[in-house]
Amino acid sequence: MNDPLAKPRESCGVVGAWGPATPALRTMMISLQHRGQQSAGIAACHDTGIVCRTGSGRVTEVFPDARPRVLRDAHGAVGHVRYATSGADGPEDGSAQPILLDGWADPVCLAHNGTLVNTGPARAKLGIPAGATDTAVLGRLLTAAMEQRGVTLSDALHTVLPRITGAYSLVLTDGRRLYGVRDPQAFRPLCLGRLDDTWLLASESAAVAAVGGTFVRELEAGEVVEIGAAGFRSSRLDVPGARRASCLFEHVYFARADSRIDGRSVYEARYAAGRALVRHAPPPPGADVVVAVPDTARVAADGYAWQAGLPSVQGLLRHEGVGRSFITAAPAGRAAAVRQKLSVVPAAVEGRSVVLVDDSLVRGTTMTAVVAMLREAGVRAVHLRIASPPHRWPCFYGIDTGRGDALVGARVAPDRLAAHLGCDSAGFLPLDALLGAVGGATDSYCTACLDGRFPTAVEFPDGALLQRQP
């Protein structure tokens, strides 16, 4: 069976602003840099039309000016930071976003976060190349719908999106209005905020706070919001039987700790997971200190240390300017990125038995390197504790956890994981305990990467289907 991850896909941060404070959009993008670091783009609405600028690298590299020329005098804008979950990774292949759709009377600009899983028939019907991104497919479908006389962008969204399966948080503009859309399963996050007279859309609430805005609420599953001169309007996509399945991994790793996802503080969820981990994987006798793998595991490590009654020390330092190794494309690149990103503080750990806390175990590349670095620094023992279950299945909804053979939890037996990673012991937080820490209805999350229960059918390039699991 072919792997649907062979197609270029993207997960990212999407933002939008409509009103006088639109120049704040660049700051919002910087606050979402953890969601994508391979390219950045802005499409700005001016009286003369939409101007789109994209480039490789981070926001400050693509838009070094604190007030980018593209945003000056703009009354609205859409922004995007990209993380390619497979395929090419730069704007030279047309993958950078936002993208402009030119097939209608007025140009439309689209930014997309997520992955679609049933676009094969649409690709064949529209003659879209196999290497085209999901965003390009979505753009072609919307363009085809809008070519019909009298069809508005809102009409096209309500016509096209109910036929699409998969993850999509969208921010769009036609130059006169700003649109935000969240898919019927609410896989990827999207929230609404205000900054004085300006409406804001962002993947995470932290981006709204970064510009001094007020968090209003998250978009509901299947919600379409439309913002323009006439005010604010909300509607819903008509998708009978769609089950909410927001991404549990957002709480575990991907989102910032100061964001709110699914009505829950990410910080509180991670701290609760760390405390629960002690009950399921307590520290061994003789353990001296707790050390977090920075930065995303710090909160869980704090919860673990508090519950276990052990001191938490800064045994690992994270260096500024180095991106997330998880979203580095190649395995060799990830291993090198760990050494560039982290260093050990020997004075904090030498000669000690360390409880090493991380938020997740996916490919194992990072963890193997971290354990080796601690051994080199003279640590007496390394006892690994992970605040989630090991990943055993690939994600088809916008996060590159890797194929099955890349997931260490899928190819190494649980009782052999510690030896494989080079540590003295390894313990994990069970899924039911993780769900309890996150809170909310336990059946409202997508847990497919942890338990293989996929909330939708997944279409493979050869026509085979991975059926939805009960």
N, C-alpha and C positions, 0 to 999 in steps of 0.2 A: 504494500500500500504506500503510495506517495505521501509525502509530508506536506500539509497545507502551509506550513511555515516556510516552504521554499519560495513562496511569492513575497515580493517586497511588502512589508507592512510597517506600521508605525504606531507607537504610543508616544504621548507627548503632553505638554502643557498647552492649553488653549486659553486665550483671553480675548475680551472685547470691551470697548468703552464707547459710550454714546453721550456726548455733551461737552461742556467747556473744558473739563479736566482730562480730555482724551490724551494729551501728552504724558500723563501718568502711566500709560500703557507699558512703556519701556520698563519702568520700575516693577510693574506687575510681572512682566516676563522674567526679569532677573530673579524675582522671588520664586519662580517656578523652574529655575535652571536645573534643579535636581531631577526634573521629569524628562529632560532632554538636553543634550549638549553637542549634538552633531551639526545642527543648523538652526538658524533663527530667521524669522520673517515677520514683516509688518505690512498690512494693506490699509491705507488711510483714505478716508472719504473727504474729498474737497468739492467745492462748488463746480469745479471743472471735470470731476470724475474721480475714479479710484486709482491710486498710485500704489504699486506693490514693489517691495524691496525684500530680497532674501539673500542669504549668504551662508557659507560654511563656518562652523564654530559657535562660540557662545554669544550671548546677547551683547556683551560689552565689546566683543571683537567685530561683530557685524554692524553694530550701532554704537561706536565709541563715544559719540556726542551725547551728553545727558539729555539734550533736546534735539532728537534726530530731525533732519530737514523734512523727512517724509511726514512727520507728525505736526509740523508747524501749520497752524491755521486749519487743521483738520477738525471736523465736527463729529467724527466717529472713526473707529479703527478696529482691526482684528489682528491679533498676534499669535505666534506659534513658536514653540521650541520643540525640536524634533529628536526623537530617539528611535532609530531604525531597528525594529525587532528582527529583521532579516533582510537580505538583499543589499543593494547599494546604500551608501550612507551620506550622500552629499547632494547639493543642489544641481551638480552637473548632470545628474540623470533625471532631472525633473521632479525629484522627490521632495524638495524643500517646500514648505508651506508658509503662508496661505497660497492657494492657487486661484487664478482668475478664470471664470467661466465666461467665454465670449460669445456663446451661441444664442444669446437672447437680445432683446432690444437694448437693454442696459446691462453692463457687466455685473457679475455677481462674484463675490469673493468667499472662499470656503476654507476653514481650518478644521481638522478632524483629529480626534484622539480615539484610538481603538483599532479593532480588527473586524472585518466582515467575514462571514463564514459560508455564504451561499451565493456568491456572485458569478459562478461559472456560467450559467445560462445567459446572464446579462453580458458578460465578456464576449461570448460567442455571437450573440445577436447583434451587438454594436461593433464587432470587429476590433475589440480592445486587445492589444498585445498582452501576452502572458506575463511580461515583466512589469506591466503597469501597476501602480500602487492601488490599494483599495480606495484611497481618496480620489484618484483619477477616475476610477469606475463610478464612484458616487457622483462625481461632478458630471460625467457624461450622462448618467441617468437623469439627473436634475435638468440638465440642458435639454435633453430630448423631451422631457415633460413640459418645459417652459416654452418650447417652440410652438406649442399649440396656442392659437389666438385667444387672448383674454386670460391666460393662466398666470397667476401671480407666483412669486417665490413661495409664499405660504401655501398656496394650492399645490405646488409641485412637491413640497416637503410632505404634505399630508397624503399625496398620491404615491410617491416613490418609497418613502421610508417604511410603511407597513409591509412592503414586500421584501425588505432587507432584514437578514438575521445576523446578529453579531453585536459587537460593542461599538458604539459611536456617541461621543459627546461632540457636538458641532457648534461652532460659532460662525455665522455668516452675515454678510451685508450686501445689499443691493445699492448702496450709496444713499438711500433714504431712510432705511430702517436697519436695526441690528436684530439678529435672530440668535437664539440659543436653543439647542435641542439635546435632550438626553434620551437614550434608547429605552425601549419598553422594559428591559431587564435592569436598567440602571447600572450596567457593568462598571462604567467609568464615571468619576465624579464630575459635577458641574454645579456651580453655585452663583447666586445673584447678590450684588451689593450696590450700595449708593455712596457717592462722594459728592456732597452738596447736590447740584442739579444734574450730575452725571450718573448714568446707570453703568454698572460694571458686571461683566461675566468672567468667571475664572474657574479653572479646574479645581482650585483649592481656596478655602477661605483665607489662608495666609497671604495670598496675593492681594486680596481686598484690604486686609489689615496693613500691608506694606505701604500703601499710599494714604493711610489714614481714613479709609472708607469704613462704612458700616455694613456688616454682614446682614443680609436680609433673610435669606433661606437658601436651601439647596433646591435645585429643580427636581420635580417628582419624576418617577419613571414614566417615560413616554411623553413628557411635557415639551411643548413648543412655546417659547416666549418671543414676543415681537415688540420691539421698542422703537418709537419714532415720534414724529411731531404730534401725533394723536394720543400719545401716552403709551401705556403698558397694556399688552393683551396676552392672555394665556389660553392655550388650547391643548388638546391631547390627541396623540396618534391613536387610530383605531386598530388595535392589535388584540383580538380576543384571546384569552388563555395565556397571555404572557405572564411569567412568574418573575417577580423581583429577584435578582441574583447579583447584588453589588459585590465588587471584588474584595474578598477578605484580605488579600495581600496588600491593599492600600493601607490597612490598619497595621499590618505586621511590619512593612518596610517602606513602601513606595512614597506615601504621603509624608509631609512635614509634621513633626510632633505638635506644632502650634496650630494645625488645621483642625477643622471639624469635618468628619466624613460620616454620612448616614446618621446625622444627629448626635454623634458621639465624639468627644474630644479624643484625638489620636493619642495624646499624651496619657490620658486616663486609661485608655485601652491597653497601651503598652506597659504601663506601670502595673496594672492588674494582672497582665499576663506574666510579668516577672515574679510577682508574688505567688501566683498559682503554680509556677514552675517549681518552686521550692517544695511544694506539697507532692508533686509527681516525680521530681528528680532532685532530691535534697543533696546538699554538699556532702562529700565523703568525710569521715572522721579525719581530723588533722588538717583540713583545708584552712588556709591562712587568710586569703583575700579574694575579693571578687574583682574581675577586670572585664570591662565592656569592650566589644569590638566597635570602635567609633565609626560613624556617629549615631547611626540609627538604632543601635542596641543599647545606648546609654540609659534610656528611660527604663527599659526592661531590666537592665542590670541593677539600677537603683532599687527597683521593686524587689528584685531577688535578694540583694544585700540586706535590705531592711527586714524582709521576712525571715532570712536566715540568721540575722544577728551577726553578720560578718562585715568588716570594713570594706568599703569600695575604694580602690586606688586607681589612679590614672596610669596604668601600666602600658597603655598603647596611646600614641599621639597620632592625630590625623593632621596632615599638612595641607594648608590652604592652597588653592589653585589646581588641585588634582581632582578630576571628576570621579563620579561613582564607578567603581570597577565592575559592578553588576551590569551597567549599560555600555561597557566596552565590548566591541563586537567580537573579536577573536579571543580564543582561550589563552594564547600566548600573551596577547595584549592585556588580558585581565590579570594574569600572574605578575607581569611586569608592573602593572598599575598598583598592585597591592604593595609592592616594595617601595614604589614612589610615594604612595599615599600614606603609609603607616610606618611608624618606627616604635621600637620598644624602649621603655624607660627602665634600664637595668636596676637602678636604685629602688624602684618600687616593687620589683618582682624577683630579683635574684635570690636563689636559695629557698624560695617559698613554694607552697602548694597552691596553685591558682585555680579558681573556678572561673572559666572563661565563658562569658555570656554573649550570645549573638541572637539576632532576631529570627534568622532562618538559615536553612541549609539547602542550597539549590544544586549547584554544580560541584561544590566542594573545593574549587580552585582557590578561592580566597582563604578558606579555613585551613587548608593544608599549608599554605604559605605562612599564615599567622602563627600556627602551632610551631612550625619550624623556626620562626623568628624568636619565639619565646624560649624554645630549647636552646638556641644559640646564646641567649642572654642569661642562661644559667638557672632557669626555672626548674624547681625540683620535680613538680608534677603539673600536668595540665588536664583538668577535668572540664570537659565541654558541656555546656547546658544551652539548649536552643529553645526559645520562647514560641515555638510552633512545631508542628510535625514536619518531618522531612518531605521535600517535594518529590513526587514519584510520577507525575503525569505532566505533559506539556500544557501550556496555556494557549488557547486559540482566540483569546479575547483582548489582546493588546499588550501583554507583558512577555518578554522573551525569557522564560525560564529554561528554554532549551528543549531539544528533542529528548525522547526517552533515554537514549543511550548516553546522553550528557548529564542526566540527573543522577547524582551519586546515590540517592535513596532508592532509585529504581534498579540499580545494578549491583549494589552491595547490600548484603543481608544486614538487618539491624544489629545483630550481635557482633558484626565485623566492622561496623562503621568506625568505632574508636581506633582500632588498629590501622584501618585504611587512612584515616586522617592524621595519625601519628600522636594521638592523645591517650591519656591513661583510662578515661571513661567518657561516655557520652550519654546524655539524657535529653529527652524531648518533652514538650508540652502536648498532651493529646488534643485532638481536634475539639472534642466537646468542652474541654477546659478553655481552649482558646476562644471558642464561640461565647462561652460564659463571660470571659474577660471583656470581649468587644461589646457584648450586650445587644439588645434588640431581639427580634424574632430569629431563631437559629436557621429557619428555612428561607431567610431573605438574603442569604449570602451565596456567592459562587465559591465553592470549595473544591472545584474540579482538580486543581493542581495537587491537592493533598489527598483526596479520596477517590478521584476518577469519576465523580458524579457530574457529568456535563449537563448544564441546564438547557442546552439547545442541541439539535443535530448539527454536525459539522460536515461540510462537503469537502471532499478531497479532490485534487486536480484530476484524478483518473475516473471521477464519477462515483466513487464509493462513498458511503456515508458512515460516520460515527454517530450512532443514534443517541438521542437524549437519554440519559440515565434517570431512573426513578429516584 
